Amino acid sequence: METNDPIAALLSKRISDRAAGARDLSLMGGVEHLERLAGLAGQDRSPAVRLGAAAAAADILSRVRVGSARKRLKNPKRDELIELFRRVDPNKNAGVFSILACVDRPQSFHLIAGGLRDPHADTRLGASVGLMRLCSSISVQKNTKLAAAVVALMQDERHKPDALAEIARVCAAVGYDSAKGVMRYLALSGVNGEVVQHSLSILEGNEAPLTGAWYSDGRDAGETNPTPVKAPAFVVFDGKGALVLDGKNWQRMKGFSEAPCRRMFIRRAGEDAAAPSFQAHDRTWYSANGPGLTGQIDARFADLAWDSVGETKTTKVMEQATEAMSKILPESSTGHRLVAQLAAATGQVELARAGLESAIAGTKTPTDCWFFLGELLWSLGKKKEAKAHYATFVKKGKRKDNPGRMERAKERAG
């Protein structure tokens, strides 16, 4: 939080305060703040505040779009919000299209489609961002009418080349395979032509079967939410099928690949670039080759009890899953630490110990490795070895990062 009171900050005369208030609401705001944000998005004298307010409103709406959370905002109220936000002039704040997208009503598409034909390039770009947010959500994964309508936009001669290219980009990102035929006949040159060709190659690449490891952060595509309803989950394809961790234990899920699946190429909220992803089983899954994997494994095993690893009964499926995941993790201290976490969570004591020892023997070792190894060795009765690792953690670690761990390490280091 940047402010003590985001609402009070929105009323400040200082632009920096109002912008900070909007950023705070982006993370923790609720539907009760939407009308206030609508006023700022449309009327604030600062362009930065107007855009920030629009971003905050869209992020709030992204948190009430799918699953049980959608019940917090009934359709009649969503229709009221459509009418409220459509009063915002898109030429003064193109961020309004992302709001309309996340309200997620039938009118959303028509208003965004109109923005794609606007004479102002910035407005068209804002509309394309809105189209991406509209189409990438799990809420419209099976909406074939929306897919057909979006693909049809590329056949509308009223669109300028940049808008056509952006529509093609969206179609590729959200897996609209029916767009391939239209893309092949788009005669665009320069950068716009390159965008279309790249988009076509993405869709053609989706014909290959899913392989490797993938993770879900528990959020809808495009959702900004520090406390998602679902816990992180993982799936890894080992050549025999899909091994899934969505709950307490790994399981081999028959028919995982046969279920409705949408292949995608989107940017996960908080990351810089788009990457392969897919939607299936009411989750958005991201390639484990991306930068977010470490954080998701940490989040999934944040409460892992390293001093009771041996109490977990290891199954064959757990061993298969850990082995399959290990093959895609980097050969680095961070990678070995991740292997140790996966092994510890499945009761594989020796593999967990080996992973931590390899992490410590490498370079740029995450500091918590010494604490984890101390905990593990202490549970095995190897208290002398454990004390040495606790002592190293005390020396290298910072109390502010985890006061509880620091106190425990100091106590046991002696």
N, C-alpha and C positions, 0 to 999 in steps of 0.2 A: 504494500500500500504506500502510495506517495503522499496521501493526505490523511488527516485525522477524520475528516468528514467530507466525503466526495460531494454531497449535495450542497454543503456550504461553499465548497470550492467552486462549484458551477456558478454560484452567484457573485463570485469575486469580480472586481474590476480588472484584475490582472489576467492577461491572456494565459500566462504560464500556469496559473492556478486552475483556470477553467479547463485547460488541456489536461492537466494532471487529474482532475476530478473525472473527466471522461475516460481516461485510461484506467483508473481504478474501477469504474463501473463496468468497463469492458471485462474485467475479471470477476467481479463479485456482485454486479448489479442484477436486479430482478425486473420482472415485467412491470412492476409498479413505477419504474423509473423511465419507461419508454416515452410517455407523453412529454416529460420534461426534456428528454433528449431530442424529441422531435422539434421542439421550439429552438433549441440551440442549433440543430442541424440545418434548419431553414433560415434562421434570422441572426445568428451571432455575426458580429462585424468582422471576426477573424476567420479567414479561410481554414487555418489549422484547427481551430476549435470546431468549426462546422464539420470538417472531415472526421475529427476525433469523435464527435458526438454520433455521427453516422456509424462509424466503426463499432462504437460501444453498443449502439442499439442492435446492430446486426449480430454482434457476439452474444448479447443477452438472448436474442431470439434463437440463436443456434443451440442454446442449451434447453430449449423447450420444443424441439422439433420432432424428436423420435421417442419411441417407447412410452413408458409411463409418464415421462416428463411432459409429453405433449398435452396431457390432460390439464396442465396448469394454465393453458391458454386455449379457451374454446374457440371454435370456428367463427361464431358471431363477433367475438372480440377481435379475432384476426382480421375479419373484414373491415371492422372499424379502423384498425391500424393501417390497413391498405389505404383507406380514404384519408387518414391523417397524414401519412407520409407521402402520398402522391401530390400533396400541396407543396412539397419541397421542390424548388426549381432545380432540375438535374444539371442545368448549365452553371449553377452556382455551387452545386454539391453532387457530384456524380456518385458519391458513396451511397446515395439513397437507393441505388439499384441492388446493392447487397442486402439492404434492409428488406426491400420488397421480396427478394429471393428467400430470405430466412423466415418471413411471415408465412411463406409456403401455402399460398392459395392459388386457385386457377387464374385469378387476375394477375398474379405475379408475372407469369410468362408473357402475357400480352403487353404489360407495361414495359418490361425489359426489352421485348422485341421492338417496341416503338423507339426505345433509346438507341438501338443498334442502327437505326436509320437517321439519327439526328445529324444535322450538318456540322456539328462541332466534334472534332476528333477526340477531345478529352471525354466528352459525354459518351461517345461510342465505346471508348475503352472502359469507362465505368460500367456501361451496360454489359460488356463482355465479361467483366469480373462478376457481375451479378448473375449472369447466365451460368457461369461456372459454379457458383455457390448454390444456385437453384438445382442444377442437374446432378451434382455430385453427392447429395445426401442419400442416406439409406432410405429415407422416406419416399423417394421416387425411383428406387432401384428397379422396380417392376412396372413402372409407368410407361407403357409402350406408346400411348398417345402423345406424351410429352416428347419422347424420343423422336417420333415421326415429325412432330411440329418443329423441333429444332433442326433436324436434317433438312426439312423443307425450306428453312430460312436461306440455305445456300443456293436455292433456285430462284430466289427473289431478286430480280434485276435492279431493284431500288437500292440495294446495298452497295456501299463503296468497297474497294478491294481490301482495305484494312479490316473492315467488319467481317467480310467473308472469311478472311484468314483466321480471325479470332473465333468465329463460329466453328471452323474446322478444328482449331486447337481444342475447343471445348468438347467437340464430338469425340476426338481421340482420347482426351483426358478421362471422359466418363464412359468410354467403351461403347459408343454407338456404332456398331459394326455396319449398320445399314447405310452409313455415310460414305463408305468406301467408293461406291459407284459414282456418287455425285462429286467427290473430291477429285477423281481421276479426270473429270471433264472441266474442272475449274481452270481457266486459262489466266492465271495470275503470274506476274513477273516480279523480279527482285526479291526483296525480303518477304513479301507476302506469299510469293510462290514457294519460297523455301519453307515457310511455316506450314503450308499445305502439304508439301512433300514429306516433311518430318512427321506431321500428324498422320498421314497415310501409312508411313512405315511403322508407327506405333500400333495402329490397328491391325496391320498385317502380322506384327510380332505376337499379337495376342493369340494367334492360332497355335502356338507352341504350348504344350501342357505345363501346368504349374510344377515347379521343382524348388528344392531348397527350403529355407526357413523363412517364416513370416511372423509378424507380431501385430497385435491389436492393442491400442492404448486405452480402449474402453469408450472412446468418443466417436461420435458421428464424424463423417468427413467434413472438414471445415469448422468443427465445433471448438470453441474456446471455452474451456471449463477446467479449473484447477482441481475440482473434485468430481470426476466422472462417476456415473452410477455404476458402471461395470468395472471390474478389476482388469488389469492387463491379461492378455491371453497369447498363446503361441501355437503355431502349427508348423510341422516340418514334414516334408514329403521324402520318404526314404527309399522309394522304388517299389515298396510293397503296399503303399497307401499313405494315409495321413495319420500322423501322431499329433494329438491335440491336448493342450493344457488349458482348459477353460473351467476352472473350478479347483478342487483340491489336488487331484492326481492326473497324470498323463493317461490318455486312453487312445487306443487305435480306433478311429472313427470310420466305420464302413460307410461308403457312399458319400463321403465328404465332397469329393470332386463332382459327383453327379447332381448335387443340390444346385438350385439356382445360383449362378455365379456371374458377377459382372467384373470383367477385367478392366483395370483403370490405370491411369498414369497421372497422379495428382500430387500436389504438395501437401504434406502433413502440416497442420497448424504449428507454427513455431520453427519450421525448417525452411531453408533457403530455396531448395530446388524440388521440382517434381520428380517422382520416381515410380517404378512399377508398384502397383497395389491391386487389390481386388476386394469385392464385397460379397460375402456369403455368410449364411447363418446369423444374420442380423448384426454383423460386425464389419468394420473396414479394416483390412489387413494390409500392412506395409512390408516391403522387402526388408529382410533382416540385414541386408548389406548396407542399409542406410545408417545415418548417425544416431538415430533414436533408440537403437536396440539396447545399448548399455543402460540407459535410463529406464527402459521398460523392465529389464530383468531386475534392476535395483528396486523398482517400484513393486514388482510382483513378489520379491523375496525380502522386503524391508523388515519384516518381523521374523525372519528366519532365526531359529534358536540354534546357534552353532554349538552350544554345549549339550545338545541332546540329539545330534544328528543320527547317532546309531540306533535310536529308538524307532526310526521309520523303517517299515518293512519294504525292501526293494523288490519290485516285480520285474519281469522280463521286459515288459513294455517300457518301464522307466529307464532301464538300461539302454534299450534301443533308442529311445528319445534323446537321452543324454549324448549318446554316441553320434547320432545324426546332427544334433545341434553343434556339437564340438567341431565337426568337420567344416562348419561355415564361419566359426569364430576366428578372429585374427590371432596370429602367432605373436603375441605380445603379452606384457604383464597384465594389461586390461583384459585381454582375451582369456588368459589362464584363470584370472579371477572369476570371470563369468562362468567358465567351465566348473570351477569349484562351487559356485553358488548353485548351479543346476544339479551337480552331484550331491551336494549337501541336502538339498530339498528332497531328494529321492533316496536318502539313506546310504549313499555310496561313500562311506567314510574314507577309504583309502584314496579314491579318486579325488575327493574334495581336498584331502591333505596334499596330494601330489600337485593339484592345481594351484593351491596357495603357495606351496614351496617354489613352484616354477615362476609364479608371479613375483615372489620376493627375490628370486635369483636374477630376474631380468632388470630392465631399466624402466624408469618412470613408474615405479610401483605405486599403486593406490595405497594410501596410508592405512586404510582400514584392513588391508590384508594381514597385517601383523596382529591386529585385534582378533580377527576371525580365526587365525591359526592358533592364537593363544587360547581362545575359547574351546576350539576343537581338541587341542592337546590336553587341556585341563580335564575335559570330559573323559579322556582316555586314560587318565591317571598319570600322565607325563607332566607333572607340575613343574619340574625344574626347567624343562624345555619351554613350557608355556610361559613361565615367568620372564624368560628372556625376550619373548615376543611381546608380552605386555609392556615391558620396559621400553622396547623400541617404539611401540605405539605411543607411549607417554611422551617420549622424546620428540617424535616427528609429528604427532597429531596436534590438533587445536581444540581446546575445550569447547569453544563456541559451536563447533561443527556437531558435536554430540556429547553433551555434558555427562549423560548416563554412562556411556562407554568409557569416557575418560576416568570417571570415579571408580568404575569397576576395575579398569586396568591398573590404576594406582594402588588400589587395595590388594590386588592379587600379585602385582610385581614385587610387593614387600619393601 
